[in-house]
């Protein structure tokens, strides 16, 4: 079972900005090859970090408000939110170890 929830323009504030835990947000699109490549990596992080960090996905084609608000120009973009703010952002597919290294100071 997936540890990752889909969030929308309507649920982003409650699911991400108001979270008491760090939140990894994967911005993706169905047509994006690198997004399909990084999906299992993000799923593994969600499983390994369950209870410590929340992991959510935002379909950029269906949620333009979030995309515009956070200036997401490329997919996949993976952002780490802490305290309702973006504290790290990675653009493009990365390995699990590379993403964990990027986010190590916050999760």
Secondary structure as UniProt FT lines:
FT   STRAND          5..6
FT   TURN            9..11
FT   HELIX           13..17
FT   STRAND          22..28
FT   TURN            30..31
FT   HELIX           33..48
FT   TURN            49..52
FT   STRAND          53..59
FT   TURN            60..62
FT   HELIX           64..69
FT   TURN            70..71
FT   STRAND          77..82
FT   TURN            83..84
FT   STRAND          85..91
FT   HELIX           96..103
FT   TURN            104..106
//
